[in-house]
Every structure is written in structure tokens, then in C-alpha cells.
Amino acid sequence: MRDVKPRLRQLEALMAVIDNGSLTNAASELNISQPAVTRLLTDLGNNLGFSLFDRRNGRLIPSQETRFLQPDIRRVLELMQQISDVSQELTERRAGHLRIACLPGFATSHLPNVVATFLEKRPSVSMTIEPDRPERILEWMIGEQYDFGITDDFAGHPAVESTDVQIRTVCVFPQNHPLETLDVITPADMANENIIHTKQNSEFFIGLAKAFQSAHVEFHSRVETRQFTAACELVCKGTGIAVVSALDAAKYVNQGLQFRPFRPIMPHQISLVRPITKQPSMVALEFIADFEQSLTPFLA
């Protein structure tokens, strides 16, 4: 049985002659010499085992066998060009697909702005954004189902690489609230306020409760919620006040919310995670770098 393995350059030479009608024009299109085109066609004909062209009145006319293969050859060349174009876009970080897992609050606050700016310059890049709780995000990272994750209360895992980021926290309250006259807010300033806070088993709540305990101030719990964004929504509606990440507070400044720095300094730690054994694409690394940079104004 004949081992038919035509080379890509041979197929390009064949189609160039068919499209241009002569060896001279084909050589010019391929930017090679006419003898080089002849050699490529001779080798291809020998490899395939049939004549590629018939000569009629001094013109090269594709043989019946060549005509039969011509549609498939053209599809191969178009596919190779497509692969080349996409490869170039990947190299230049303009193409690819990213899968991002994040805390629910990030999906509606800080992350969309970063994603929109990133995608604006990369029309061939697409994304999947999946918000969920930290436990599920960890499962996804271990299973290499996502390229990048944004989570908190992360205790570490051997299959997950993480970068911890300390985000400053602020006290948020409705507009025209008496706390507006203060430059910094402490537990003592919140003594008579209804407080909206994170879940009581979270590291952030434990730290906040200790700050009140150390200041000998009673903590008036009004609403417990997992998300800082939910706390901000409730503050805007006058339900109480809260201590939240400055990232989330920034979104609500024009929606009836004010904020001031909270003391003692008690940053909210978020972790930027990705699977250790999954090799990240160049576009994924670039997005992670952009996201980290976007956090700079909010660092503790």
C-alpha cells in the first residue's frame, strides 16, 4: 500500500498553479523560483502516484484525479491558515477562553469592570464566569475545571496555588447619617447601631467581633449575610450599618451609601487561586495580572 503523505508546501504549490494558471505566476505568489515550484509538483505527483496536470495548448490543466482532490486540498489549506491565524492571536494574547470562578459579590461588583476592559482589547477572547461559595470554588480548582478563582477564607491546598491579597475595610452607612461627621469610625462609634455582618463562622466576622469585645462595646447584630454586596444593599435601604470591603463599598457610593475608614485596621483577605498542575494559557496569565493590578487602589 502506498504511503501518501503530501507536504503542506506541495499542496500550496499545487493550488497556486491551479489558481494562477501558470508556473510563473504561482512562483511569484509563493515568493519562490519557478524551478522550486516544478520540484514541489514533481515530488507531489510521485508521492500521490498520478499526474497532477495535463498540457493542452501550452496550458496546465488539472487532471481528473487532481480535480477530485481539489476541494479537500483547499479545505486543508484553509484550515491550516485558520490554525495559523488563531495561533498568532493566542501568541499575542488576543484569543482564547477563560473560565473564572468567584465569590458571588465579585460577580456583580468589581469583576465586571475588569472583564469588560480586558475583553474590549481582545475581541476573540471569551469567558465563563461562575459565582459560588468558597467550598465549591476550591473543588473546581482541585478538579482543574477553572483557570482562575477569587475566594476568601482559603486555608491552602497542595493542588492549588494562591496569592493572598489584603483589602482595606470601611464602615458603610446611609447618606445623612450622624457618622458622616467622622473621619474614622471605631467600634465605640457604632455602639448604638444595628449592624449587618457576614456569617458568624467566617474569619472576617470573628475578627470584627473581637474588635468590639476589645473595645468593650456591645455588638448589635441585625442581619447576617454571606455577601458584602448584600450588606451594602441593606445599608442603602436604612436597615443598619456594616463593615465591608472597600471594593464592594465603592460600587454603592452613588446609590445612597457613604463610608469611612474603620479602625482598628482589619483587612479582608481574599485569595486569587488557580490549579497548580494545569498550565495556564498566556491570556489567562495576562488576565490574572490585570485583575491583581485592579486591586491596587483598595489594598490595606
Secondary structure, 3 states (H helix, E strand, C coil): CCCCCCCHHHHHHHHHHHHHCCHHHHHHHHCCCHHHHHHHHHHHHHHHCCCCEEEECCEEEECHHHHHHHHHHHHHHHHHHHHHHHHHHHHCCCEEEEEEEECHHHHHCCHHHHHHHHHHCCCEEEEEEEECCHHHHHHHHHCCCCCEEEEECCCCECCEEEEEEEECEEEEEECCCHHHHCCCECHHHHCCCCEEECCCCCHHHHHHHHHHHHCCCCCCEEEECCCHHHHHHHHHCCCCEEEEEHHHHHHCHHHCEEEEEECCCCCEEEEEEEECCCCCCHHHHHHHHHHHHHCHHHEC
